[in-house]
Amino acid sequence: MNKVDERGKYFTERVTTHSIEVLVQTVYGQVRGHMHIKPGQRIKDALNEPESFIALTRITMTDAEGTQEIHFVALNKQHVISVVPLQEESQVLPHEDYYPY
């Protein structure tokens, strides 16, 4: 359901983000996938937000048990050691997702 506030700002259930492919090293293994950041936002900015989790899609997760493909994961930032972008910022494309999670 779409809403308009008193100042005319339009709200929707869809969130416009930019998708950037990243390699995330966690305390349990590696996660390669697409991190979704707000337009004009840097990866560092997203990691410094107060939310405890970052959303990643189209995941390849590798740990001691092996490798698995996953569509979506909410990764707890407390387990993140590093985040490496696998593409230049100029290659980042707008992406629109619906997150019912």
C-alpha positions as CSV (number, residue, x, y, z in Angstrom):
1,M,0.0,0.0,0.0
2,N,1.4,3.4,-1.0
3,K,1.2,6.4,1.3
4,V,1.8,10.2,1.0
5,D,2.8,12.2,4.0
6,E,1.8,15.7,4.9
7,R,4.7,17.2,2.9
8,G,3.8,15.2,-0.2
9,K,6.6,12.6,0.2
10,Y,5.6,9.3,-1.5
11,F,6.2,6.1,0.4
12,T,6.0,2.6,-1.0
13,E,6.8,-1.0,0.1
14,R,9.6,-1.1,-2.5
15,V,13.0,0.2,-1.6
16,T,15.3,1.6,-4.3
17,T,18.9,0.6,-3.7
18,H,22.1,0.0,-5.6
19,S,23.4,-3.5,-5.8
20,I,27.1,-4.0,-5.5
21,E,28.9,-7.4,-5.5
22,V,31.0,-8.0,-2.4
23,L,33.1,-10.6,-0.7
24,V,32.4,-10.7,3.0
25,Q,34.8,-12.5,5.3
26,T,33.0,-13.6,8.5
27,V,34.2,-15.4,11.6
28,Y,32.6,-18.6,10.1
29,G,33.6,-18.3,6.4
30,Q,33.2,-16.3,3.3
31,V,30.0,-14.9,1.7
32,R,30.0,-13.6,-1.9
33,G,26.9,-11.8,-3.0
34,H,25.1,-8.6,-3.7
35,M,24.9,-5.9,-0.9
36,H,22.1,-3.4,-1.3
37,I,23.0,0.2,-0.4
38,K,21.0,3.4,-0.7
39,P,21.8,5.7,-3.7
40,G,24.8,7.8,-3.0
41,Q,25.8,5.6,0.0
42,R,29.2,3.9,0.5
43,I,29.6,0.4,1.8
44,K,31.3,1.9,4.9
45,D,28.2,4.1,5.5
46,A,25.9,1.0,5.3
47,L,28.1,-0.8,7.8
48,N,28.1,2.1,10.2
49,E,24.2,2.3,10.3
50,P,22.7,1.3,13.6
51,E,20.9,-1.8,12.2
52,S,22.5,-5.0,13.3
53,F,22.1,-6.8,10.0
54,I,23.0,-6.2,6.4
55,A,21.0,-7.7,3.5
56,L,22.7,-9.7,0.9
57,T,21.1,-11.5,-2.1
58,R,22.3,-14.0,-4.7
59,I,24.7,-15.5,-2.2
60,T,27.5,-18.1,-2.4
61,M,28.4,-19.1,1.1
62,T,31.6,-21.1,1.9
63,D,32.4,-22.4,5.3
64,A,33.9,-25.6,6.9
65,E,30.8,-27.6,5.8
66,G,31.3,-26.6,2.1
67,T,29.6,-24.2,-0.4
68,Q,26.0,-23.4,-0.8
69,E,23.9,-21.1,-3.0
70,I,21.3,-18.9,-1.2
71,H,18.9,-16.3,-2.5
72,F,18.8,-14.1,0.6
73,V,20.7,-13.7,3.9
74,A,20.5,-11.1,6.7
75,L,24.1,-11.2,8.0
76,N,24.8,-10.0,11.5
77,K,27.4,-7.3,11.4
78,Q,29.0,-8.5,14.6
79,H,30.3,-11.6,12.7
80,V,31.8,-9.5,9.8
81,I,35.6,-9.2,9.6
82,S,35.9,-7.5,6.2
83,V,33.8,-6.4,3.2
84,V,35.6,-6.2,-0.2
85,P,33.8,-4.7,-3.2
86,L,34.2,-6.8,-6.3
87,Q,33.3,-4.1,-8.7
88,E,34.1,-0.4,-9.1
89,E,31.5,2.1,-7.8
90,S,31.0,3.4,-11.4
91,Q,29.6,-0.1,-12.2
92,V,27.0,-0.1,-9.5
93,L,23.5,-0.2,-11.0
94,P,20.2,0.9,-9.4
95,H,18.2,-2.1,-8.2
96,E,14.7,-2.2,-6.8
97,D,13.8,-4.9,-4.3
98,Y,10.8,-5.8,-2.2
99,Y,12.0,-7.1,1.2
100,P,9.1,-8.9,3.0
101,Y,11.6,-10.4,5.5
